[in-house]
């Protein structure tokens, strides 16, 4: 992961010094090296990588998923999301007001080995956002979307140091700066996209969505010694769902199959922060129609999805509820 790769850019004497130095005491030397590290963090703009991570954690277009990255740090990523959107008609012209919301919990885990010091590190983020936008009809079944979201996230890092030799000074140098810290951050996003829906033969439904998201992320209220950050991130995604009736029911509930195909790309200078910058989604779900119950839920969906990209692989358990009240 790019954040841990910044560590070698810091001066090597940040991690080691002569025990017999007469110029300063060990405590003064540690403090000096910690200040050098803070300066390097600002110089190399590591915060932009944190911003990229948070944008992935909170992008509504990325479903609840897990990813395993093929790298030297054994990077793994888990994302759990609960997005909601209600479209409200604005009149006979077909314009709609889109009311959006998102809650998410995400984790990122790595294992690093720095000078015989093994560091098991985990980032966690608890996030929520709200937003609104317009869905504008262009022609039959095709609508454009322009929306803006604003949200907050609490992000923290927990790390465990496992030294293979004598007691290491690395924890003293990195503690609270690169590892074991917490911060809040606000996230502002602009979303532009489209949605195309078409019904074939009155039973085959094609739903295609595309979106571009630009996010600005800025931290505040960080713990002592943590270097605040600000950065931008961009994501572009395209997905298609093809729904077809299966021709049978369970307990009078009609069943359909939903084939899903998606493609997501991260853009910008820090697009490969996590060791990959794109992935493809391929999945299939079973959908149960509950319309005839006259209840608050129109349908339930359950399925499985593969996430595949260069240097990354993962999976998603697909679960969806279509609310008639939303």
VEXDREN-2710 file (C-alpha; in Angstrom, 1 decimal):
% VEXDREN-2710
k/r/px/py/pz
1/UNK/0.0/0.0/0.0
2/UNK/1.3/3.4/-0.9
3/UNK/1.2/4.9/2.6
4/UNK/3.6/2.3/4.0
5/UNK/5.9/2.7/1.0
6/UNK/6.5/6.4/2.0
7/UNK/8.4/5.2/5.1
8/UNK/11.6/4.5/3.2
9/UNK/11.5/8.1/1.9
10/UNK/12.1/9.3/5.4
11/UNK/15.7/9.5/6.4
12/UNK/17.1/6.2/7.5
13/UNK/18.4/7.8/10.7
14/UNK/14.8/8.3/11.7
15/UNK/14.9/4.7/12.7
16/UNK/18.4/4.3/14.0
17/UNK/20.9/6.4/15.9
18/UNK/24.2/5.9/17.8
19/UNK/23.5/4.9/21.4
20/UNK/26.8/6.6/22.3
21/UNK/26.0/10.0/20.8
22/UNK/27.1/12.8/23.1
23/UNK/25.3/15.5/21.3
24/UNK/21.8/14.7/22.5
25/UNK/20.0/12.4/25.0
26/UNK/18.0/9.5/23.5
27/UNK/14.7/11.3/24.3
28/UNK/15.8/14.4/22.5
29/UNK/17.0/12.3/19.5
30/UNK/13.6/10.5/19.3
31/UNK/11.7/13.8/19.4
32/UNK/14.0/15.2/16.6
33/UNK/13.4/12.2/14.4
34/UNK/9.7/12.4/15.0
35/UNK/9.7/16.0/13.9
36/UNK/11.7/15.0/10.8
37/UNK/9.0/12.4/10.0
38/UNK/6.2/14.9/10.4
39/UNK/8.0/17.2/7.9
40/UNK/8.5/14.3/5.4
41/UNK/4.8/13.5/5.7
42/UNK/3.9/17.0/4.7
43/UNK/6.5/17.1/1.9
44/UNK/5.3/13.8/0.3
45/UNK/1.6/14.6/0.9
46/UNK/0.8/11.3/2.4
47/UNK/-2.6/12.7/3.4
48/UNK/-3.7/12.5/-0.2
49/UNK/-3.5/8.7/0.1
50/UNK/-5.7/8.8/3.2
51/UNK/-8.2/10.9/1.2
52/UNK/-8.2/8.3/-1.6
53/UNK/-8.9/5.5/0.9
54/UNK/-11.8/7.5/2.5
55/UNK/-13.3/8.2/-1.0
56/UNK/-13.4/4.4/-1.7
57/UNK/-14.9/3.8/1.7
58/UNK/-17.8/6.2/1.1
59/UNK/-18.5/6.1/-2.7
60/UNK/-22.1/4.9/-3.1
61/UNK/-21.2/3.3/-6.4
62/UNK/-18.9/0.7/-4.7
63/UNK/-21.0/-2.0/-3.1
64/UNK/-20.3/-3.8/0.2
65/UNK/-17.3/-5.9/-0.7
66/UNK/-14.1/-7.5/0.4
67/UNK/-10.8/-7.3/-1.5
68/UNK/-7.4/-9.0/-1.2
69/UNK/-4.5/-7.2/-2.8
70/UNK/-1.6/-9.1/-4.3
71/UNK/1.2/-7.1/-2.6
72/UNK/4.0/-7.4/0.0
73/UNK/1.9/-6.0/2.8
74/UNK/-1.0/-8.6/2.6
75/UNK/-3.4/-5.8/2.2
76/UNK/-7.1/-6.7/2.7
77/UNK/-10.1/-4.4/2.5
78/UNK/-13.7/-4.8/3.7
79/UNK/-16.5/-2.4/3.0
80/UNK/-20.1/-2.5/4.4
81/UNK/-22.6/0.0/3.1
82/UNK/-26.3/0.8/3.5
83/UNK/-27.3/3.3/0.7
84/UNK/-30.7/4.7/0.2
85/UNK/-32.2/6.9/-2.5
86/UNK/-35.7/8.1/-3.0
87/UNK/-36.8/9.8/-6.2
88/UNK/-39.6/12.3/-5.9
89/UNK/-41.5/13.5/-9.1
90/UNK/-41.3/17.2/-9.7
91/UNK/-44.1/17.4/-12.3
92/UNK/-45.4/16.2/-15.6
93/UNK/-42.0/17.0/-17.4
94/UNK/-40.6/13.9/-15.7
95/UNK/-37.9/15.6/-13.6
96/UNK/-37.2/14.0/-10.3
97/UNK/-35.6/15.1/-7.0
98/UNK/-33.2/12.5/-5.8
99/UNK/-32.8/12.3/-2.0
100/UNK/-29.7/10.3/-1.1
101/UNK/-28.2/8.8/2.1
102/UNK/-25.3/6.4/3.0
103/UNK/-24.0/4.7/6.1
104/UNK/-20.8/2.7/5.9
105/UNK/-18.2/0.9/8.0
106/UNK/-14.9/-0.1/6.4
107/UNK/-11.6/-1.7/7.4
108/UNK/-8.2/-1.9/5.7
109/UNK/-5.5/-4.2/7.1
110/UNK/-1.8/-4.5/6.3
111/UNK/1.2/-6.4/7.7
112/UNK/4.5/-4.5/7.2
113/UNK/8.1/-5.6/8.0
114/UNK/10.4/-2.6/8.6
115/UNK/14.0/-3.4/9.8
116/UNK/12.9/-6.7/11.5
117/UNK/9.9/-4.9/13.1
118/UNK/6.6/-6.6/12.0
119/UNK/3.7/-4.1/12.2
120/UNK/0.1/-5.4/12.0
121/UNK/-2.0/-2.4/11.2
122/UNK/-5.7/-1.8/10.7
123/UNK/-7.5/1.3/9.5
124/UNK/-11.2/1.7/10.4
125/UNK/-13.7/4.3/9.2
126/UNK/-17.3/4.9/10.3
127/UNK/-19.0/7.2/7.8
128/UNK/-22.3/8.7/6.9
129/UNK/-23.5/11.2/4.2
130/UNK/-26.6/12.8/2.9
131/UNK/-27.2/14.5/-0.4
132/UNK/-29.6/15.6/-3.1
133/UNK/-29.7/15.9/-6.8
134/UNK/-31.8/16.0/-10.0
135/UNK/-32.8/13.2/-12.4
136/UNK/-33.5/14.8/-15.8
137/UNK/-35.2/12.8/-18.6
138/UNK/-33.5/13.0/-22.0
139/UNK/-35.4/10.4/-24.0
140/UNK/-37.5/7.3/-23.2
141/UNK/-35.8/5.3/-20.4
142/UNK/-32.7/7.5/-20.3
143/UNK/-32.1/10.1/-17.5
144/UNK/-29.2/12.2/-16.4
145/UNK/-28.2/12.7/-12.8
146/UNK/-26.4/15.6/-11.1
147/UNK/-26.1/15.4/-7.3
148/UNK/-24.1/16.6/-4.4
149/UNK/-23.3/14.8/-1.1
150/UNK/-21.8/15.9/2.1
151/UNK/-20.7/13.6/4.9
152/UNK/-18.6/12.9/8.0
153/UNK/-16.2/10.1/8.8
154/UNK/-14.3/9.0/11.9
155/UNK/-11.1/7.3/10.9
156/UNK/-8.6/5.5/13.1
157/UNK/-5.6/3.3/13.0
158/UNK/-4.7/0.5/15.4
159/UNK/-1.3/-1.1/15.2
160/UNK/0.6/-3.9/16.9
161/UNK/4.4/-4.0/16.9
162/UNK/6.1/-7.4/16.9
163/UNK/9.9/-7.2/17.1
164/UNK/11.9/-10.2/16.0
165/UNK/15.0/-9.1/17.8
166/UNK/15.9/-6.7/20.6
167/UNK/13.5/-3.9/21.6
168/UNK/13.0/-1.7/18.6
169/UNK/12.9/2.1/18.5
170/UNK/10.5/2.0/15.5
171/UNK/7.3/2.2/17.7
172/UNK/8.8/5.3/19.5
173/UNK/9.5/7.0/16.1
174/UNK/6.1/6.1/14.4
175/UNK/3.6/6.0/17.3
176/UNK/0.8/8.5/16.8
177/UNK/2.2/9.8/13.5
178/UNK/1.8/6.9/11.1
179/UNK/0.2/4.3/13.4
180/UNK/-2.2/4.4/16.4
181/UNK/-4.1/7.6/15.7
182/UNK/-7.6/8.8/15.0
183/UNK/-9.2/11.7/13.2
184/UNK/-12.5/13.1/11.9
185/UNK/-12.9/14.1/8.3
186/UNK/-15.6/15.8/6.2
187/UNK/-16.3/14.7/2.7
188/UNK/-17.9/16.7/-0.1
189/UNK/-18.8/15.0/-3.4
190/UNK/-20.2/16.0/-6.8
191/UNK/-21.8/13.2/-8.8
192/UNK/-22.7/13.2/-12.5
193/UNK/-24.2/10.2/-14.1
194/UNK/-26.9/8.6/-16.1
195/UNK/-29.5/5.8/-15.8
196/UNK/-31.0/3.8/-18.7
197/UNK/-33.9/1.4/-18.2
198/UNK/-35.6/-0.7/-20.9
199/UNK/-38.1/-3.5/-20.7
200/UNK/-37.9/-6.2/-23.4
201/UNK/-41.0/-8.3/-24.3
202/UNK/-42.7/-7.1/-21.1
203/UNK/-40.5/-9.3/-18.9
204/UNK/-36.8/-8.7/-19.5
205/UNK/-35.5/-5.6/-17.7
206/UNK/-32.2/-3.9/-18.5
207/UNK/-30.9/-1.3/-16.1
208/UNK/-27.6/0.5/-17.0
209/UNK/-26.0/3.1/-14.7
210/UNK/-22.9/5.2/-15.1
211/UNK/-21.4/7.8/-12.8
212/UNK/-18.4/10.1/-12.2
213/UNK/-17.7/11.2/-8.6
214/UNK/-15.3/14.0/-7.6
215/UNK/-14.7/14.2/-3.8
216/UNK/-12.8/16.6/-1.6
217/UNK/-11.8/15.2/1.8
218/UNK/-10.3/17.2/4.7
219/UNK/-9.5/16.0/8.2
220/UNK/-10.1/17.8/11.5
221/UNK/-10.0/17.1/15.2
222/UNK/-7.1/14.7/14.9
223/UNK/-5.2/13.1/17.8
224/UNK/-1.9/14.4/19.1
225/UNK/1.0/14.3/16.6
226/UNK/-1.3/13.1/13.7
227/UNK/-0.7/15.3/10.7
228/UNK/-4.0/16.7/9.3
229/UNK/-4.6/16.1/5.6
230/UNK/-6.7/17.3/2.7
231/UNK/-7.0/15.8/-0.8
232/UNK/-9.2/15.1/-3.8
233/UNK/-10.3/11.8/-5.3
234/UNK/-12.2/10.7/-8.4
235/UNK/-14.1/7.6/-9.4
236/UNK/-15.8/6.5/-12.6
237/UNK/-18.0/3.5/-12.7
238/UNK/-20.4/1.7/-15.1
239/UNK/-22.8/-1.1/-14.3
240/UNK/-25.6/-3.1/-15.9
241/UNK/-28.3/-5.3/-14.3
242/UNK/-30.3/-7.7/-16.5
243/UNK/-33.4/-9.1/-14.8
244/UNK/-35.3/-12.1/-16.2
245/UNK/-38.2/-14.2/-14.8
246/UNK/-37.3/-17.7/-13.7
247/UNK/-40.8/-19.0/-14.5
248/UNK/-41.6/-20.4/-11.1
249/UNK/-42.5/-19.2/-7.6
250/UNK/-41.9/-20.1/-4.0
251/UNK/-45.0/-20.0/-1.8
252/UNK/-46.7/-17.8/-4.4
253/UNK/-43.7/-15.4/-4.5
254/UNK/-42.5/-15.0/-8.1
255/UNK/-38.7/-15.4/-8.6
256/UNK/-36.4/-13.6/-11.0
257/UNK/-32.7/-13.8/-11.8
258/UNK/-30.5/-10.7/-11.9
259/UNK/-27.2/-10.8/-13.8
260/UNK/-24.8/-8.0/-12.8
261/UNK/-21.7/-6.6/-14.6
262/UNK/-19.8/-3.6/-13.4
263/UNK/-16.5/-1.8/-14.0
264/UNK/-14.9/0.8/-11.6
265/UNK/-11.8/2.9/-12.1
266/UNK/-10.1/5.3/-9.7
267/UNK/-8.6/8.4/-11.2
268/UNK/-6.0/11.0/-10.2
269/UNK/-2.4/10.9/-8.9
270/UNK/-3.2/8.6/-5.9
271/UNK/-5.5/6.2/-7.8
272/UNK/-3.2/3.2/-6.9
273/UNK/-2.9/3.9/-3.2
274/UNK/-4.3/0.5/-2.3
275/UNK/-2.2/-1.3/-4.9
276/UNK/-4.9/-1.4/-7.6
277/UNK/-6.8/1.2/-9.5
278/UNK/-9.7/-0.7/-11.1
279/UNK/-11.8/-3.8/-10.8
280/UNK/-14.6/-5.6/-12.6
281/UNK/-17.7/-6.9/-10.9
282/UNK/-19.5/-10.1/-12.1
283/UNK/-22.4/-11.4/-10.1
284/UNK/-25.8/-13.1/-10.0
285/UNK/-28.8/-12.7/-7.6
286/UNK/-32.2/-14.2/-7.0
287/UNK/-35.0/-11.7/-6.7
288/UNK/-38.3/-12.4/-4.9
289/UNK/-41.3/-10.2/-5.9
290/UNK/-43.4/-9.1/-2.9
291/UNK/-45.6/-6.5/-4.6
292/UNK/-48.8/-8.4/-4.3
293/UNK/-48.6/-8.2/-0.5
294/UNK/-49.3/-4.5/-0.5
295/UNK/-46.5/-4.1/2.2
296/UNK/-43.7/-1.6/2.5
297/UNK/-41.2/-3.9/0.7
298/UNK/-41.5/-4.5/-3.1
299/UNK/-38.8/-7.1/-3.4
300/UNK/-35.8/-8.9/-1.8
301/UNK/-32.6/-9.9/-3.5
302/UNK/-29.8/-12.3/-2.5
303/UNK/-26.7/-13.2/-4.6
304/UNK/-23.0/-13.5/-5.0
305/UNK/-20.5/-11.3/-6.9
306/UNK/-16.8/-11.7/-7.9
307/UNK/-14.6/-8.6/-7.8
308/UNK/-11.6/-9.0/-10.2
309/UNK/-8.8/-6.7/-11.1
310/UNK/-5.0/-6.4/-11.7
311/UNK/-3.3/-7.3/-8.4
312/UNK/-6.7/-7.7/-6.6
313/UNK/-9.5/-10.2/-6.1
314/UNK/-12.5/-10.3/-3.9
315/UNK/-16.1/-11.1/-3.4
316/UNK/-19.4/-9.6/-2.4
317/UNK/-22.6/-11.1/-0.8
318/UNK/-25.3/-9.2/-2.7
319/UNK/-28.4/-8.3/-0.6
320/UNK/-31.0/-5.8/-1.5
321/UNK/-34.3/-4.5/-0.3
322/UNK/-36.6/-2.4/-2.6
323/UNK/-38.8/-0.3/-0.3
324/UNK/-42.1/1.0/-1.7
325/UNK/-41.9/3.8/0.8
326/UNK/-38.5/4.8/-0.6
END
